[in-house]
Amino acid sequence: MDRFLWMTCFARAVEMGSFSAAGRDLGLGQPNVSRYVAALEDHLQTRLLHRSTRKLSLTPEGERYYADVRRILDAVDESESSFRDNVDPSGLLRVACPTALAHAFVMPQVPTFLERYPRLTLDLQINDRYVNLVDEGTELAIRIGHLEDSALRARRIGMFERVCVASKTYLAKRGVPLVPNDLRGHDCLVYTLLSSGATWRFRDVDVPVSGRLRVNSPEAVRASVSAGLGVAHGPAWLFAEGLEDGSLQLVLSEYAVPLVPIQIIYVANRLLSKRAIVFMDFMTDVFSNIPAFGGAGGVPWR
């Protein structure tokens, strides 16, 4: 009974979405992968996967078991790589990243990263939800803000300014807010996934804001403020294009909070793999040369 093989087949079926794709990836064929996963379920006496003609999906028990299996497989791979990969790291690296950062700064660098490390596979999980590294089998996460979880460690890769902006068209119609509390009389674009909710933080004051538009995407905030639908508050790099071409204007800049860190986080009591270390080194170098994060001479609109 080869439970390690069963777990490998289960993990690849989850990650590739079907038994046939996992069979091709592992060189085992679809019937064998399906049979091995069924054997694993029989051994555990629980159903791990919902099967349909279109796709596979995890049961609640399968979600918990997958996280454990992924940690086991990653640990085995890392143990082996310590002997065979003195120079070139290999294996699967899972990294969670916020959407706006991923599209603007991380994805453009992925081709270079993969070319530099040809034996490494990158699973980049792009979304704006909170990813639990321990429970979900993700090795690294790029996050905005200060680290508050003592079970995690962080490596800072950049710092940025949080700004308040509006289009010149909007300001001409509604006036320029002079102090943070003036925002109570403005249409503010509320980003619903922000941990602080509909409260914007300024130096020495937090202001509850409201407006006629609420969105759950940073890109939607950028598009909405550019369209003149209200005042926005967020990372300066999100509004860089509008600030550079003059279509957007900074407001309340004298009330800005201290710079905000961008960090790569990882589990404190888990040994970092070589693939995780080279990814952190690579991204640290990338971000150090981006003006919006303090590199290469600073931002051009100041």
BAFI-3210 file (N, C-alpha, C; in Angstrom, 3 decimals, decimal comma, padded with zeros to 6 digits):
// residues 302
n [1|2|3|4|5|6|7|8|9|10|11|12|13|14|15|16|17|18|19|20|21|22|23|24|25|26|27|28|29|30|31|32|33|34|35|36|37|38|39|40|41|42|43|44|45|46|47|48|49|50|51|52|53|54|55|56|57|58|59|60|61|62|63|64|65|66|67|68|69|70|71|72|73|74|75|76|77|78|79|80|81|82|83|84|85|86|87|88|89|90|91|92|93|94|95|96|97|98|99|100|101|102|103|104|105|106|107|108|109|110|111|112|113|114|115|116|117|118|119|120|121|122|123|124|125|126|127|128|129|130|131|132|133|134|135|136|137|138|139|140|141|142|143|144|145|146|147|148|149|150|151|152|153|154|155|156|157|158|159|160|161|162|163|164|165|166|167|168|169|170|171|172|173|174|175|176|177|178|179|180|181|182|183|184|185|186|187|188|189|190|191|192|193|194|195|196|197|198|199|200|201|202|203|204|205|206|207|208|209|210|211|212|213|214|215|216|217|218|219|220|221|222|223|224|225|226|227|228|229|230|231|232|233|234|235|236|237|238|239|240|241|242|243|244|245|246|247|248|249|250|251|252|253|254|255|256|257|258|259|260|261|262|263|264|265|266|267|268|269|270|271|272|273|274|275|276|277|278|279|280|281|282|283|284|285|286|287|288|289|290|291|292|293|294|295|296|297|298|299|300|301|302]
n.u [000,854|000,899|000,845|002,017|002,155|-000,593|-001,317|000,135|-001,122|-003,696|-003,169|-002,187|-004,418|-006,227|-004,883|-004,701|-007,227|-008,529|-008,725|-007,664|-005,891|-004,094|-003,165|-001,779|000,186|001,608|002,343|000,918|-001,586|-005,154|-007,011|-005,495|-004,831|-007,388|-008,144|-006,211|-006,788|-009,352|-008,699|-007,289|-009,355|-010,937|-009,177|-009,046|-011,631|-013,452|-014,959|-013,091|-013,195|-015,569|-016,997|-017,632|-018,881|-017,652|-015,707|-013,492|-014,063|-013,236|-014,292|-015,362|-013,826|-011,866|-010,585|-009,281|-007,610|-006,096|-004,481|-002,829|-001,608|-000,269|001,676|003,172|004,145|005,605|007,527|008,936|009,906|011,533|013,398|014,710|015,664|017,622|019,817|020,234|020,031|022,055|022,676|020,627|017,378|014,366|011,036|007,645|006,417|004,264|002,692|000,913|-000,720|-001,779|-004,221|-003,814|-001,090|000,025|-000,671|000,437|003,168|004,316|003,615|004,752|007,428|007,604|008,293|011,118|011,945|011,185|012,728|015,248|015,262|014,890|013,996|012,044|008,651|006,032|003,269|001,153|-001,036|-003,479|-005,339|-007,532|-008,256|-007,777|-005,179|-004,591|-001,621|-000,792|-003,011|-003,652|-001,554|000,199|003,267|004,466|003,399|002,643|002,126|000,387|001,040|001,516|002,882|000,970|000,585|001,935|002,724|003,873|006,518|008,258|009,581|010,599|009,983|009,511|008,389|005,609|003,634|000,494|-002,187|-004,539|-006,736|-008,257|-010,125|-009,483|-011,750|-013,809|-013,080|-013,368|-016,109|-017,010|-015,356|-012,278|-011,209|-010,014|-009,247|-009,110|-011,718|-013,410|-014,050|-016,385|-018,394|-018,173|-018,329|-017,034|-014,965|-015,405|-013,459|-014,248|-012,910|-010,973|-009,268|-009,792|-012,303|-014,913|-013,405|-011,074|-007,664|-005,773|-003,078|-003,202|-005,984|-008,925|-011,248|-014,603|-016,042|-018,213|-020,094|-021,491|-020,663|-019,384|-016,768|-015,062|-012,540|-009,242|-008,516|-010,970|-011,418|-009,416|-010,260|-012,718|-012,148|-010,699|-012,701|-014,075|-015,856|-015,624|-013,749|-010,727|-008,823|-005,763|-002,933|-000,165|001,032|-001,054|-002,418|-000,620|-000,351|-002,385|-001,613|000,839|000,188|-001,378|-004,149|-005,253|-005,349|-003,476|-004,816|-005,099|-002,518|-000,765|-001,665|-000,997|-000,396|002,399|004,830|003,850|004,516|005,430|005,418|006,900|005,570|005,928|005,604|006,560|007,748|008,506|010,793|012,344|012,205|014,636|013,643|011,759|013,410|014,976|012,978|012,143|014,522|014,726|012,365|012,788|014,922|013,678|011,601|013,123|013,992|011,874|010,295|007,925|008,102|010,157|012,548|015,060|015,226|012,836|009,312|007,748|005,807|006,092]
n.v [-001,188|002,022|004,815|007,291|007,600|007,606|009,991|011,834|011,609|012,465|015,154|016,272|015,927|017,659|020,104|020,291|019,962|017,770|014,171|013,164|015,164|015,181|012,579|012,699|014,526|013,163|010,912|008,545|007,943|008,400|006,403|005,069|007,169|007,939|005,531|005,341|007,585|006,941|004,704|005,948|007,426|005,292|004,211|006,275|006,402|008,392|010,855|012,716|014,213|015,811|014,517|015,332|015,550|017,719|018,870|018,498|018,903|019,950|018,351|019,479|017,953|017,128|019,565|020,172|017,946|018,170|020,434|019,398|017,268|018,659|020,014|017,841|016,702|018,861|019,081|016,661|017,049|019,276|018,234|016,396|018,125|019,508|017,941|017,538|019,947|022,059|024,407|025,091|025,674|023,675|022,342|022,962|026,156|027,982|031,062|033,698|036,669|040,094|041,424|043,910|044,520|042,206|042,235|044,659|044,701|042,185|040,027|040,970|040,355|037,651|035,983|036,404|035,442|032,702|031,885|032,175|030,258|027,341|024,841|025,212|025,521|027,826|028,647|031,034|032,678|034,766|037,053|039,008|038,193|037,137|034,918|032,004|030,857|028,582|026,820|026,514|025,563|027,264|028,732|031,295|034,729|037,798|040,787|043,787|046,255|046,274|043,546|041,533|039,090|036,805|034,281|034,347|035,413|038,147|039,659|042,698|044,250|046,625|050,090|052,284|055,210|056,128|057,708|060,402|061,051|062,731|063,343|066,113|067,098|066,263|067,692|070,308|070,505|069,808|070,915|071,321|069,197|070,370|069,674|066,490|065,843|067,124|065,315|064,056|065,344|064,624|062,510|059,502|056,901|053,729|051,061|047,851|045,620|046,477|046,251|048,063|048,887|051,224|053,450|055,945|056,443|059,036|061,269|061,616|061,418|059,477|058,987|058,334|057,392|057,786|057,054|057,004|054,825|051,610|049,286|046,150|045,889|046,941|047,903|048,774|050,905|052,655|053,080|054,287|056,659|057,992|058,412|060,428|059,976|060,298|060,740|059,097|056,801|055,398|053,246|055,032|054,095|052,882|054,896|056,036|056,517|058,397|060,504|061,146|062,007|064,143|064,084|063,277|064,542|065,170|065,320|066,574|065,856|066,697|065,491|062,872|059,467|057,676|055,976|052,922|049,461|046,919|043,494|040,220|037,385|034,552|031,326|031,187|029,011|027,215|025,658|027,477|026,878|026,518|027,474|029,322|031,195|032,156|033,356|035,435|036,935|037,681|039,245|041,268|042,610|043,432|045,196|047,130|048,716|050,117|053,162|053,979|052,681|053,797|053,390|053,981|056,824|057,910|059,032|060,453|062,489|064,111]
n.w [000,000|-001,094|000,252|-000,078|-002,863|-003,371|-002,059|-003,575|-006,079|-005,374|-004,599|-007,021|-008,662|-007,440|-007,848|-010,605|-011,504|-012,656|-013,067|-015,418|-016,335|-014,201|-014,435|-016,898|-016,198|-014,218|-015,535|-015,314|-016,221|-016,569|-015,483|-013,471|-011,679|-010,804|-009,570|-007,512|-005,943|-005,111|-003,585|-001,542|-000,351|000,544|002,400|004,281|004,945|004,174|002,029|-000,217|-002,534|-004,648|-007,510|-010,888|-014,282|-015,335|-013,582|-010,725|-007,247|-003,951|-000,960|002,342|004,168|002,421|001,830|004,241|004,433|002,109|002,606|004,624|003,232|001,238|002,687|003,599|001,184|000,198|002,182|001,870|-000,726|-000,298|001,477|-000,162|-002,094|-000,766|-000,998|-003,725|-005,070|-005,039|-006,360|-008,225|-007,531|-007,184|-007,819|-006,592|-005,961|-004,020|-004,060|-002,676|-003,756|-003,781|-006,092|-007,557|-007,125|-008,184|-010,951|-011,823|-011,015|-010,296|-012,100|-014,610|-014,152|-013,934|-016,251|-016,430|-013,936|-014,056|-016,197|-015,141|-013,160|-014,132|-013,233|-011,441|-010,436|-010,473|-008,580|-008,675|-006,748|-007,272|-005,724|-003,599|-001,099|002,344|002,830|004,515|005,484|006,879|006,926|004,233|002,755|001,433|000,642|000,648|000,975|-000,500|001,041|001,971|004,339|007,956|009,824|011,935|013,044|015,201|014,579|012,172|009,953|008,395|005,434|004,382|001,289|000,088|000,358|000,489|-000,309|000,996|-000,494|-001,081|-003,663|-006,473|-009,476|-011,650|-012,830|-011,092|-008,743|-009,603|-009,730|-007,144|-005,256|-003,369|-000,819|002,270|004,834|006,539|007,619|005,909|004,000|004,670|003,394|000,768|-002,176|-001,624|-002,763|-001,911|-000,990|-000,568|000,461|002,147|005,209|007,258|006,683|005,857|006,668|006,575|007,109|008,419|009,273|012,673|012,716|012,120|009,583|009,012|005,981|003,123|000,151|-003,199|-004,537|-004,130|-004,242|-004,898|-005,874|-006,528|-009,073|-010,003|-008,288|-009,180|-011,863|-011,383|-009,955|-011,888|-013,712|-012,571|-010,463|-007,774|-004,655|-003,986|-001,972|-001,386|-002,267|-003,600|-005,959|-007,283|-008,503|-010,177|-012,989|-013,610|-011,928|-013,013|-015,624|-015,039|-014,867|-012,499|-009,153|-006,222|-002,933|000,410|001,152|003,124|005,380|005,357|006,319|007,871|005,737|004,141|004,523|002,098|002,191|002,177|003,486|005,703|007,296|010,662|012,071|010,160|008,006|005,517|002,043|-000,606|-002,993|-002,099|-000,878|-003,035|-004,507|-002,795|-002,682|-005,359|-005,773|-003,923|-005,083|-007,476|-006,560|-005,322|-007,338|-008,337|-008,816|-007,417|-005,027|-003,723|-005,006|-007,607|-007,780|-006,843|-006,870|-009,815|-009,722|-007,578]
ca.u [000,000|001,778|000,053|002,674|001,677|-001,988|-001,366|000,633|-002,188|-004,758|-002,742|-002,125|-005,788|-006,776|-004,197|-004,893|-008,651|-009,123|-007,901|-006,946|-004,763|-003,123|-002,555|-000,785|001,295|002,378|002,703|000,276|-002,861|-006,335|-007,600|-004,697|-004,985|-008,725|-008,139|-005,398|-007,520|-010,425|-008,079|-006,994|-010,622|-011,314|-008,283|-009,418|-013,061|-014,132|-014,887|-012,234|-013,499|-016,820|-016,703|-018,673|-018,358|-016,905|-014,543|-013,391|-014,066|-012,927|-015,232|-014,740|-012,778|-010,795|-009,846|-008,368|-006,605|-005,192|-003,478|-001,854|-000,869|000,637|002,821|003,988|004,838|006,595|008,628|009,727|010,613|012,589|014,442|015,486|016,341|018,807|020,931|020,472|019,877|022,965|022,697|019,393|016,226|013,341|009,794|006,496|006,364|002,975|002,803|-000,317|-000,387|-002,933|-004,420|-003,214|000,361|000,386|-000,779|001,292|004,585|004,838|003,474|005,740|008,744|007,551|009,110|012,538|012,141|011,105|013,886|016,430|015,168|014,107|013,481|011,087|007,286|005,428|001,811|000,875|-002,446|-003,775|-006,650|-007,448|-008,712|-006,728|-004,765|-003,975|-000,496|-000,719|-004,125|-003,857|-000,396|000,880|004,552|004,737|002,353|003,010|001,058|000,512|000,773|002,376|002,607|000,391|000,462|003,222|003,074|004,449|007,676|008,123|010,727|010,114|010,523|009,270|007,565|004,898|002,813|-000,952|-002,575|-005,929|-006,726|-009,522|-009,913|-009,646|-013,151|-014,585|-012,742|-013,938|-017,544|-017,337|-014,433|-011,125|-011,201|-008,834|-008,891|-009,720|-013,144|-014,172|-014,458|-017,746|-019,300|-017,789|-018,524|-015,786|-014,991|-015,107|-012,926|-014,917|-012,043|-009,999|-009,469|-010,323|-013,659|-015,148|-012,723|-009,779|-006,738|-004,878|-002,275|-003,910|-007,437|-009,570|-012,480|-015,562|-016,419|-019,291|-020,255|-022,511|-020,077|-018,521|-016,221|-014,176|-011,361|-008,421|-008,596|-012,233|-011,206|-008,641|-011,099|-013,804|-011,644|-010,333|-013,949|-014,656|-016,983|-015,437|-012,410|-010,191|-007,741|-005,081|-001,494|000,166|001,344|-002,284|-002,865|000,585|-000,533|-003,168|-000,822|001,897|-000,334|-002,066|-005,607|-005,595|-004,682|-003,349|-005,455|-004,843|-001,213|-000,085|-002,208|-000,706|000,184|003,743|004,902|003,288|005,410|005,028|006,245|006,676|005,440|006,048|005,348|007,764|008,390|008,686|012,048|012,126|012,842|015,511|012,830|011,177|014,473|015,368|011,867|012,210|015,672|014,392|011,370|013,413|015,685|012,726|010,909|014,085|014,233|010,615|010,190|006,786|008,460|011,325|013,747|015,324|015,063|011,583|008,170|007,912|004,803|006,414]
ca.v [000,000|003,175|006,002|008,475|007,690|008,018|011,414|012,582|011,623|013,321|016,553|016,732|016,011|018,911|021,258|020,351|020,033|016,555|012,980|012,983|016,098|014,689|011,380|013,114|015,193|012,176|009,798|007,348|007,716|008,775|005,325|004,811|008,267|007,804|004,369|005,614|008,527|006,162|003,882|006,841|007,703|004,070|004,086|007,301|006,240|009,671|011,365|013,892|014,964|015,696|014,273|015,617|015,411|018,923|019,182|017,983|019,924|019,395|018,356|020,131|017,075|017,164|020,821|020,041|016,924|018,672|021,305|018,531|016,529|019,582|020,255|016,622|016,581|019,940|018,749|015,621|017,655|020,149|017,380|015,853|019,197|019,922|017,109|017,524|021,264|022,992|025,665|025,384|025,177|023,041|022,044|023,854|027,257|028,665|032,436|034,487|038,072|040,942|041,546|045,099|044,338|041,113|042,619|045,801|044,587|040,827|039,256|041,335|039,811|036,191|035,325|036,452|034,555|031,309|031,617|032,086|029,017|026,490|023,633|025,651|025,786|028,877|028,698|032,378|032,762|036,195|037,435|039,998|037,655|036,741|033,531|031,426|030,072|027,293|025,949|026,355|025,001|028,290|028,949|032,719|035,660|039,213|041,521|045,212|046,631|045,759|042,187|041,503|037,694|036,371|032,980|034,607|036,288|038,973|040,331|043,884|044,409|047,975|051,003|053,184|056,253|056,057|059,064|060,727|061,658|062,931|063,921|067,567|067,342|066,135|068,771|071,546|070,499|069,605|071,618|070,585|069,029|071,018|068,881|065,168|065,783|067,624|064,174|063,674|065,975|064,227|061,131|058,764|055,592|052,802|049,736|047,054|044,596|047,101|045,739|049,123|049,195|052,548|054,448|056,301|056,862|060,150|061,620|062,098|061,329|058,495|059,590|057,446|057,970|057,126|057,537|056,308|053,660|050,716|048,269|045,191|045,725|048,153|048,414|049,503|052,188|053,500|053,471|055,159|057,996|058,604|058,804|061,567|059,546|060,589|060,825|057,770|056,738|054,130|053,326|055,984|053,407|052,532|056,075|056,646|057,005|059,626|061,558|061,545|062,766|065,333|063,935|063,149|065,527|064,832|066,188|066,232|065,190|067,071|064,671|061,476|058,622|057,210|055,028|051,598|048,441|045,733|042,448|038,816|036,715|033,097|030,760|031,373|027,771|026,329|025,876|028,016|026,158|027,329|028,170|030,487|032,172|032,835|034,224|036,646|037,720|038,218|040,303|042,382|043,353|044,056|046,314|048,182|049,547|050,714|054,490|054,097|052,078|054,483|053,114|054,659|058,277|058,363|059,162|061,610|063,554|064,950]
ca.w [000,000|-001,237|000,568|-000,634|-004,240|-003,319|-001,713|-004,727|-007,089|-004,851|-004,659|-008,412|-009,169|-006,914|-008,426|-012,057|-011,759|-013,213|-013,006|-016,683|-016,365|-013,227|-015,005|-017,902|-015,509|-013,457|-016,402|-014,786|-016,881|-015,799|-014,670|-012,272|-010,731|-010,223|-008,692|-006,332|-005,086|-004,489|-002,547|-000,419|000,320|001,272|003,552|005,261|005,192|003,975|000,666|-000,327|-003,750|-005,385|-008,912|-011,871|-015,642|-015,700|-012,754|-009,377|-006,199|-002,636|000,153|003,514|004,673|001,430|001,985|005,386|004,146|001,073|003,240|005,294|002,207|000,540|003,568|003,611|-000,098|000,110|003,094|001,216|-001,851|000,218|002,034|-001,279|-002,819|-000,010|-001,438|-005,162|-005,677|-004,395|-007,089|-008,937|-006,786|-007,994|-007,133|-006,708|-005,000|-003,992|-003,568|-002,759|-004,036|-004,097|-007,536|-008,168|-007,117|-009,084|-012,358|-012,158|-010,706|-010,147|-013,337|-015,639|-013,832|-013,877|-017,285|-016,062|-012,791|-014,493|-017,051|-014,280|-012,380|-015,043|-012,593|-010,437|-010,895|-009,653|-008,478|-008,196|-006,374|-007,354|-005,202|-002,526|000,174|003,280|002,647|005,708|004,987|007,561|006,563|002,801|002,093|000,643|001,302|000,793|000,566|-000,563|001,719|002,209|005,718|009,019|010,263|013,283|013,471|015,743|014,012|010,856|009,825|007,199|004,831|003,682|-000,062|-000,405|001,140|-000,408|000,291|000,796|-000,876|-001,369|-004,990|-007,186|-010,813|-011,686|-013,165|-009,851|-007,823|-010,129|-009,427|-005,734|-004,397|-002,862|000,639|002,858|006,003|006,369|007,922|004,753|003,172|005,029|002,442|-000,593|-002,618|-001,481|-003,396|-000,815|-001,346|000,453|001,034|003,043|006,564|008,119|006,266|005,271|007,492|005,998|008,153|008,152|010,439|013,859|012,656|011,261|009,081|008,350|004,697|002,398|-001,209|-003,983|-005,204|-003,341|-005,139|-004,231|-006,724|-006,643|-010,437|-010,110|-007,617|-010,096|-013,001|-010,923|-009,647|-013,168|-014,373|-011,869|-009,648|-006,364|-004,088|-003,681|-000,993|-001,593|-002,537|-004,662|-007,200|-007,976|-009,249|-010,738|-014,365|-013,572|-011,303|-013,942|-016,781|-014,545|-014,820|-011,094|-008,293|-004,812|-001,952|001,811|001,246|004,364|006,456|005,035|007,371|007,497|004,641|004,403|003,967|001,349|002,779|001,877|004,771|005,717|008,622|011,475|012,518|009,016|007,299|004,178|000,951|-001,450|-003,996|-001,440|-000,639|-004,277|-004,895|-001,977|-003,143|-006,677|-005,648|-003,214|-006,088|-008,394|-005,932|-004,961|-008,518|-008,773|-008,195|-006,504|-003,745|-003,203|-005,786|-008,884|-007,774|-006,279|-007,759|-010,678|-009,581|-006,427]
c.u [000,895|000,968|000,694|002,242|000,227|-002,103|-000,893|-000,444|-003,334|-004,393|-002,718|-003,506|-006,462|-006,191|-004,448|-006,350|-009,312|-008,162|-007,077|-005,734|-003,677|-002,414|-001,503|000,432|002,203|002,835|002,082|-001,003|-004,035|-006,899|-006,822|-004,850|-006,333|-008,773|-007,363|-006,105|-008,676|-009,878|-007,747|-008,265|-011,093|-010,471|-008,681|-010,873|-013,799|-013,990|-014,087|-012,623|-014,935|-016,459|-017,902|-018,054|-017,497|-015,633|-014,596|-013,472|-013,875|-014,134|-014,594|-013,617|-011,575|-009,959|-008,841|-007,249|-005,615|-004,102|-002,406|-000,976|000,142|001,865|003,751|004,794|005,909|007,793|009,531|010,548|011,762|013,731|015,324|016,278|017,588|020,036|021,263|020,487|020,773|022,961|021,304|018,201|015,172|012,081|008,757|006,505|005,013|003,131|001,458|000,057|-001,654|-003,002|-003,675|-001,695|000,790|000,395|000,220|002,778|005,138|004,780|004,464|007,127|008,780|008,357|010,601|012,831|012,147|012,266|015,149|016,452|014,317|013,521|012,414|009,733|006,635|003,909|001,470|-000,634|-002,830|-005,204|-006,446|-008,003|-007,510|-006,431|-004,061|-002,869|-000,456|-001,784|-004,184|-002,624|000,325|002,156|004,838|003,488|002,934|001,850|001,423|000,185|001,695|001,925|002,114|000,288|001,824|003,650|003,760|005,703|007,548|009,469|010,200|010,788|010,282|008,454|006,843|004,059|001,343|-001,466|-004,083|-005,930|-008,144|-009,187|-010,122|-011,083|-014,023|-014,332|-013,306|-015,423|-017,812|-016,426|-013,350|-011,241|-009,901|-008,340|-009,611|-011,220|-014,015|-014,684|-015,867|-018,767|-018,991|-018,222|-017,169|-015,963|-014,505|-014,657|-013,349|-014,038|-010,976|-010,297|-010,065|-011,737|-013,763|-014,622|-011,353|-008,897|-005,821|-004,057|-003,158|-005,427|-007,862|-010,931|-013,382|-016,068|-017,568|-019,365|-021,263|-021,971|-019,149|-018,056|-015,270|-012,913|-010,560|-008,471|-009,882|-012,157|-010,476|-009,493|-012,169|-013,309|-011,234|-011,566|-014,660|-015,799|-016,793|-013,983|-011,971|-009,036|-007,066|-003,617|-001,203|000,432|000,094|-002,741|-001,730|000,355|-001,307|-002,429|000,272|001,360|-001,172|-003,576|-006,119|-004,776|-004,633|-004,131|-005,084|-003,476|-000,476|-000,589|-001,899|-000,090|001,598|003,691|004,454|004,212|004,680|005,984|005,916|006,660|005,540|005,850|006,641|008,489|008,584|009,992|011,762|012,877|013,755|014,712|012,158|012,221|014,856|014,240|011,905|013,377|015,356|013,431|011,904|014,199|014,768|012,122|011,852|014,369|012,969|010,438|009,071|007,072|009,766|012,602|013,887|014,944|013,743|010,505|008,244|006,923|005,073|007,336]
c.v [001,245|004,447|007,274|008,682|008,148|009,521|012,285|012,695|012,529|014,798|017,070|016,818|017,299|020,101|021,403|020,251|018,801|015,389|012,809|013,897|015,650|013,449|011,705|013,720|014,185|010,997|008,480|006,977|007,990|007,634|005,049|005,907|008,181|006,650|004,641|006,589|007,814|005,277|004,714|007,151|006,484|003,904|005,053|007,183|007,576|010,098|012,659|014,799|014,730|015,533|014,659|015,467|016,596|019,113|018,423|019,143|019,242|019,406|019,115|019,287|017,070|018,421|020,722|019,054|017,401|019,557|020,472|017,795|017,431|019,866|019,037|016,508|017,652|019,645|017,682|016,213|018,522|019,333|016,818|016,946|019,670|019,117|017,312|018,905|022,297|024,358|026,027|024,829|024,596|022,848|023,130|024,887|027,953|030,024|033,128|035,955|038,861|041,246|042,735|044,989|043,282|041,578|043,721|045,499|043,159|040,063|039,676|040,743|038,287|035,520|035,298|035,488|033,093|030,934|031,432|030,769|028,001|025,240|023,957|025,918|026,765|028,791|030,034|032,532|034,232|036,444|038,383|039,482|037,304|035,259|033,060|030,474|028,688|026,342|025,631|025,865|025,965|028,693|030,415|033,525|037,065|039,997|042,975|045,494|045,938|044,365|042,196|040,094|037,181|035,008|033,123|035,461|037,038|039,498|041,505|044,011|045,803|048,781|051,912|054,175|055,986|057,481|059,168|061,500|061,846|063,489|065,425|067,943|067,285|067,322|070,115|071,648|070,550|070,341|070,708|070,424|069,568|070,314|067,540|065,115|066,381|066,480|063,695|064,272|065,634|062,799|060,434|057,361|054,560|051,461|048,769|045,982|045,171|046,685|046,785|049,527|050,585|053,640|054,694|056,904|057,976|060,408|062,250|061,997|060,192|059,043|058,525|058,117|057,179|057,727|056,679|055,074|052,926|049,607|047,360|044,928|047,018|048,757|049,211|050,846|053,144|053,988|054,477|056,555|058,713|059,086|059,945|061,226|059,814|060,708|059,408|057,881|055,389|054,317|054,219|055,290|053,014|053,666|056,736|057,242|058,322|060,787|062,053|062,385|063,969|065,222|063,747|064,136|064,997|065,826|065,679|065,567|065,536|066,263|063,186|060,745|058,227|056,164|053,636|050,537|047,439|044,626|041,079|038,082|035,203|032,609|030,719|030,070|026,762|026,666|026,350|027,188|027,098|028,097|029,404|031,584|032,900|033,736|035,524|037,532|038,414|039,401|041,505|043,252|044,089|045,312|047,447|049,119|050,183|052,062|054,606|053,526|052,636|054,242|054,008|056,134|058,785|058,595|060,462|062,748|064,436|066,088]
c.w [000,000|-001,001|000,026|-002,087|-004,274|-003,031|-002,867|-005,796|-006,647|-004,992|-006,091|-009,036|-008,708|-007,664|-009,926|-012,461|-012,335|-013,053|-014,279|-016,766|-015,380|-013,751|-016,034|-017,221|-014,807|-014,297|-015,968|-015,531|-015,965|-014,952|-013,381|-011,230|-010,034|-009,223|-007,403|-005,383|-004,395|-003,371|-001,313|000,363|001,120|002,533|004,668|005,697|005,169|002,525|000,654|-001,480|-004,188|-006,860|-009,764|-013,250|-016,035|-014,893|-011,438|-008,393|-004,858|-001,707|001,317|004,116|003,727|001,528|003,122|005,076|003,093|001,674|003,933|004,284|001,517|001,386|003,585|002,322|-000,255|001,006|002,494|000,078|-001,381|000,798|000,930|-001,981|-002,090|-000,406|-002,915|-005,810|-005,008|-005,062|-007,591|-008,176|-007,722|-007,168|-007,311|-005,587|-005,114|-003,336|-003,756|-002,923|-004,314|-005,590|-008,156|-008,213|-008,114|-010,529|-012,739|-012,020|-010,667|-011,464|-014,432|-015,402|-013,839|-014,982|-016,951|-014,926|-013,229|-015,410|-016,207|-013,503|-013,136|-014,404|-011,545|-011,098|-009,932|-009,738|-007,842|-007,991|-006,243|-006,876|-004,030|-001,202|001,054|003,098|003,916|005,261|005,609|007,032|005,078|002,048|001,171|001,366|001,586|000,428|000,548|000,025|001,927|003,665|006,703|009,445|011,701|013,849|013,924|015,213|012,659|010,985|008,498|006,735|004,012|002,325|-000,619|000,579|000,154|000,389|-000,005|000,587|-001,077|-002,689|-005,496|-008,559|-010,751|-012,031|-011,921|-008,926|-008,292|-009,780|-007,928|-004,768|-003,845|-001,351|001,220|004,105|005,878|006,623|006,825|003,885|003,492|004,065|000,996|-000,889|-002,557|-002,054|-002,380|-001,380|-000,257|001,084|001,954|004,477|007,498|007,731|005,664|006,187|006,897|007,077|007,647|009,407|011,514|013,788|011,720|010,869|008,471|007,073|004,087|001,007|-001,944|-004,683|-004,248|-004,270|-004,370|-005,031|-006,759|-008,043|-010,650|-009,400|-008,547|-011,260|-012,584|-010,598|-010,925|-013,926|-013,667|-010,953|-008,158|-005,978|-003,719|-002,705|-001,150|-001,890|-003,735|-005,985|-007,981|-008,891|-010,020|-012,120|-014,384|-012,935|-012,231|-015,099|-016,359|-014,494|-013,399|-010,269|-006,865|-003,961|-000,558|002,010|002,534|005,562|006,262|006,225|006,950|006,394|005,075|003,794|003,055|001,780|002,186|003,210|004,610|007,144|009,426|011,785|011,388|008,306|005,881|003,138|000,164|-002,490|-003,389|-001,235|-001,920|-004,768|-004,095|-002,396|-004,471|-006,553|-004,873|-004,185|-007,050|-007,774|-005,568|-006,130|-009,081|-008,077|-007,168|-005,127|-003,209|-003,974|-007,001|-008,878|-007,277|-007,325|-008,544|-010,441|-008,379|-006,836]
res [m|d|r|f|l|w|m|t|c|f|a|r|a|v|e|m|g|s|f|s|a|a|g|r|d|l|g|l|g|q|p|n|v|s|r|y|v|a|a|l|e|d|h|l|q|t|r|l|l|h|r|s|t|r|k|l|s|l|t|p|e|g|e|r|y|y|a|d|v|r|r|i|l|d|a|v|d|e|s|e|s|s|f|r|d|n|v|d|p|s|g|l|l|r|v|a|c|p|t|a|l|a|h|a|f|v|m|p|q|v|p|t|f|l|e|r|y|p|r|l|t|l|d|l|q|i|n|d|r|y|v|n|l|v|d|e|g|t|e|l|a|i|r|i|g|h|l|e|d|s|a|l|r|a|r|r|i|g|m|f|e|r|v|c|v|a|s|k|t|y|l|a|k|r|g|v|p|l|v|p|n|d|l|r|g|h|d|c|l|v|y|t|l|l|s|s|g|a|t|w|r|f|r|d|v|d|v|p|v|s|g|r|l|r|v|n|s|p|e|a|v|r|a|s|v|s|a|g|l|g|v|a|h|g|p|a|w|l|f|a|e|g|l|e|d|g|s|l|q|l|v|l|s|e|y|a|v|p|l|v|p|i|q|i|i|y|v|a|n|r|l|l|s|k|r|a|i|v|f|m|d|f|m|t|d|v|f|s|n|i|p|a|f|g|g|a|g|g|v|p|w|r]
***
